[in-house]
Amino acid sequence: MALRTLATRKTLGALSTFPQQLRGLQTFTLPDLAYDYGALEPAISGDIMQLHHQKHHQTYITNYNKALEQLDDAIAKGDASTVVKLQSAIKFNGGGHVNHSIFWKNLAPTKEGGGETPHASLGWAIDQSYGSVEKLIAKMNAEGAAVQGSGWVWLAVDKELKRLVVETTANQDPLVTKGPSLVPLIGIDVWEHAYYLQYKNVRPDYLKNIWKVINWKYASEIYEKECP
């Protein structure tokens, strides 16, 4: 199994979370991962992670940058028709980049705390809203499995109402499309490319196992920032 090491990943360090400038236009690059592709096994295979990150996420970024360049050109030319036509490509590919950038942070190897249930304020909020972490997971798995076609299932905090919510989004729609005050804590990709090689397109099996590597520490940090 060809797994890229952290050293190699840093050597390819031109890939970062930060936008770059290309001919005066802001562009985006593939974010690095904080762990090796094989570090999430057996929950998620190294082959899946490598393909998901290098091919699928990179494709969203490539197409997003292309659409932004075309948009910049259309605006400069005053081509309103093209500006309107590009909105769907920007939403889809930009959303793909935003969603996947969150997804990688939502995962962690078990030796680094992946799968450890949340405590402190987020754990308390989950108990208050859903009864227990186990009941929340069951709810998210049911809603994620029920997504028709491709999409995402989210645990979010409504930063205005200070409450937790479970939402789903279609395709690559980012969570903000469901409400401007929603902040994602955990987003789970339920597109086939996230699990088909390993789980033979059986989404419920994938949803059951991904919780073994969910980074609750990261979700807790976001929650405490939004609900101090």
C-alpha positions as CSV (number, residue, x, y, z in Angstrom):
1,M,0.0,0.0,0.0
2,A,1.5,3.3,-1.1
3,L,1.2,5.6,1.9
4,R,2.7,9.1,1.8
5,T,4.7,9.9,5.0
6,L,4.6,13.1,7.0
7,A,8.1,13.9,5.7
8,T,7.1,13.5,2.1
9,R,4.0,15.6,2.8
10,K,6.0,18.4,4.2
11,T,8.4,18.2,1.3
12,L,5.3,18.8,-0.9
13,G,4.6,21.7,1.4
14,A,3.5,24.0,-1.4
15,L,0.1,22.4,-0.6
16,S,-1.3,24.5,2.2
17,T,-4.5,25.7,3.7
18,F,-3.7,29.2,2.7
19,P,-4.8,30.9,-0.5
20,Q,-2.1,31.9,-2.9
21,Q,-1.9,34.7,-5.4
22,L,-1.8,33.9,-9.1
23,R,-1.6,36.8,-11.4
24,G,-3.2,39.0,-8.8
25,L,-6.1,36.5,-8.3
26,Q,-6.5,34.7,-5.0
27,T,-6.4,30.9,-5.4
28,F,-6.5,27.9,-3.1
29,T,-4.3,24.9,-2.6
30,L,-4.7,21.5,-1.1
31,P,-4.5,21.5,2.7
32,D,-1.9,19.2,4.3
33,L,-3.0,16.5,6.7
34,A,-1.8,16.2,10.3
35,Y,-1.4,12.4,10.0
36,D,-0.4,9.8,7.5
37,Y,-2.9,8.3,5.1
38,G,-2.7,5.0,6.9
39,A,-3.0,6.4,10.4
40,L,-6.8,6.0,10.5
41,E,-6.8,2.2,9.8
42,P,-8.7,0.0,10.2
43,A,-11.6,2.5,10.4
44,I,-10.6,4.2,7.1
45,S,-8.0,2.6,4.9
46,G,-4.9,4.3,3.7
47,D,-5.9,3.8,0.0
48,I,-9.2,5.6,0.7
49,M,-7.5,8.5,2.4
50,Q,-4.9,8.9,-0.3
51,L,-7.5,8.8,-3.1
52,H,-9.9,11.0,-1.2
53,H,-7.3,13.7,-0.4
54,Q,-5.1,13.7,-3.5
55,K,-7.7,13.1,-6.2
56,H,-11.2,14.2,-5.0
57,H,-10.3,17.2,-2.8
58,Q,-7.7,18.3,-5.3
59,T,-10.2,18.2,-8.1
60,Y,-12.6,20.5,-6.2
61,I,-9.7,22.9,-5.6
62,T,-8.6,22.8,-9.3
63,N,-12.1,23.5,-10.5
64,Y,-12.8,26.1,-7.9
65,N,-9.7,28.1,-8.9
66,K,-10.7,27.7,-12.6
67,A,-14.2,29.0,-11.9
68,L,-12.8,32.0,-9.8
69,E,-10.5,32.9,-12.7
70,Q,-13.3,32.7,-15.2
71,L,-15.5,34.8,-12.8
72,D,-12.7,37.4,-12.5
73,D,-12.4,37.6,-16.3
74,A,-16.2,37.8,-16.7
75,I,-16.5,40.6,-14.2
76,A,-13.7,42.5,-15.9
77,K,-15.5,42.2,-19.2
78,G,-18.9,43.1,-17.7
79,D,-20.3,39.7,-18.9
80,A,-23.2,39.4,-16.5
81,S,-24.5,36.2,-18.1
82,T,-21.3,34.3,-17.5
83,V,-21.1,35.6,-14.0
84,V,-24.5,34.1,-13.3
85,K,-23.6,30.8,-15.0
86,L,-20.5,30.4,-12.9
87,Q,-22.3,30.5,-9.5
88,S,-23.2,26.8,-9.5
89,A,-19.6,25.8,-10.2
90,I,-18.3,28.1,-7.5
91,K,-20.8,26.8,-5.0
92,F,-20.2,23.2,-5.8
93,N,-16.4,23.2,-6.0
94,G,-15.9,25.9,-3.3
95,G,-18.2,23.9,-1.0
96,G,-16.2,20.8,-1.8
97,H,-13.0,22.5,-0.7
98,V,-14.6,24.0,2.5
99,N,-16.3,20.8,3.5
100,H,-13.2,18.6,3.0
101,S,-11.0,21.0,4.8
102,I,-13.2,20.6,7.8
103,F,-13.5,16.8,7.4
104,W,-9.7,16.2,7.6
105,K,-9.7,18.1,10.9
106,N,-12.6,16.0,12.2
107,L,-10.5,12.9,12.0
108,A,-7.6,11.7,14.2
109,P,-5.7,8.5,14.7
110,T,-6.8,6.5,17.8
111,K,-3.4,6.9,19.4
112,E,-3.9,10.7,19.2
113,G,-7.3,10.6,20.7
114,G,-9.5,9.7,17.8
115,G,-12.8,8.2,18.9
116,E,-12.5,9.4,22.5
117,T,-15.9,10.8,23.6
118,P,-16.1,14.4,24.5
119,H,-16.2,15.7,28.0
120,A,-16.5,19.2,29.5
121,S,-18.9,21.6,27.9
122,L,-19.5,19.8,24.6
123,G,-20.2,16.5,26.4
124,W,-22.6,18.2,28.7
125,A,-24.4,20.0,25.8
126,I,-24.7,16.6,23.9
127,D,-26.2,15.0,27.0
128,Q,-28.7,17.8,27.5
129,S,-29.7,17.9,23.8
130,Y,-29.6,14.2,22.8
131,G,-29.4,12.2,26.0
132,S,-26.0,10.8,25.4
133,V,-23.1,10.7,22.9
134,E,-24.4,7.2,21.8
135,K,-27.8,8.6,21.0
136,L,-26.3,11.5,19.1
137,I,-24.2,9.1,17.0
138,A,-27.3,6.9,16.3
139,K,-29.2,10.0,15.1
140,M,-26.4,11.2,12.9
141,N,-25.8,7.7,11.4
142,A,-29.5,7.4,10.7
143,E,-29.7,10.8,9.0
144,G,-26.4,10.3,7.1
145,A,-27.6,6.9,5.8
146,A,-30.9,8.5,4.7
147,V,-29.2,11.2,2.5
148,Q,-30.3,10.5,-1.0
149,G,-27.5,10.4,-3.4
150,S,-24.4,12.3,-2.1
151,G,-24.0,14.8,0.7
152,W,-22.9,15.4,4.3
153,V,-24.2,14.9,7.8
154,W,-23.3,17.5,10.4
155,L,-23.2,18.2,14.1
156,A,-23.2,22.0,14.4
157,V,-23.7,24.7,17.0
158,D,-26.1,27.6,16.4
159,K,-23.9,30.3,17.7
160,E,-26.8,32.7,18.1
161,L,-29.1,30.3,19.9
162,K,-26.3,28.5,21.7
163,R,-27.7,25.1,20.9
164,L,-26.6,22.0,19.1
165,V,-28.2,20.9,15.8
166,V,-27.9,17.9,13.4
167,E,-28.2,18.8,9.8
168,T,-27.6,17.3,6.4
169,T,-26.6,19.0,3.2
170,A,-26.8,17.8,-0.4
171,N,-23.9,17.3,-2.7
172,Q,-21.1,19.7,-1.7
173,D,-23.3,22.4,-0.1
174,P,-21.5,23.8,2.9
175,L,-23.3,24.0,6.2
176,V,-23.7,27.8,6.0
177,T,-26.4,27.2,3.3
178,K,-28.6,25.9,6.1
179,G,-28.2,29.0,8.2
180,P,-25.6,31.7,8.6
181,S,-25.3,31.2,12.4
182,L,-24.5,27.5,12.1
183,V,-20.9,26.5,12.9
184,P,-19.8,23.0,12.0
185,L,-18.3,20.9,14.8
186,I,-18.3,17.5,13.0
187,G,-19.0,16.9,9.3
188,I,-19.1,13.4,7.8
189,D,-18.8,12.9,4.1
190,V,-21.4,10.4,2.8
191,W,-20.3,10.6,-0.8
192,E,-19.4,7.2,-2.2
193,H,-15.8,8.3,-2.7
194,A,-15.4,8.4,1.0
195,Y,-16.0,4.7,1.5
196,Y,-16.7,2.7,-1.6
197,L,-13.3,1.0,-1.9
198,Q,-13.3,-0.3,1.6
199,Y,-17.0,-0.7,2.5
200,K,-18.3,-1.8,-0.9
201,N,-20.8,1.1,-1.0
202,V,-22.4,0.0,2.3
203,R,-22.8,3.4,3.9
204,P,-24.2,2.3,7.3
205,D,-21.0,0.2,7.9
206,Y,-18.8,3.2,7.1
207,L,-20.9,5.5,9.3
208,K,-20.6,3.0,12.2
209,N,-16.8,2.7,12.0
210,I,-15.9,6.3,11.3
211,W,-16.7,7.3,14.9
212,K,-13.6,5.3,16.0
213,V,-11.5,8.1,14.5
214,I,-13.6,11.2,15.1
215,N,-11.6,14.0,16.6
216,W,-13.9,15.1,19.4
217,K,-11.1,17.2,20.9
218,Y,-11.2,19.5,17.8
219,A,-15.0,19.6,17.9
220,S,-14.8,20.6,21.6
221,E,-12.4,23.4,20.9
222,I,-14.7,24.9,18.3
223,Y,-17.7,24.5,20.6
224,E,-16.0,26.2,23.5
225,K,-14.9,29.1,21.2
226,E,-18.4,29.6,20.0
227,C,-20.1,29.0,23.3
228,P,-17.7,30.3,26.0
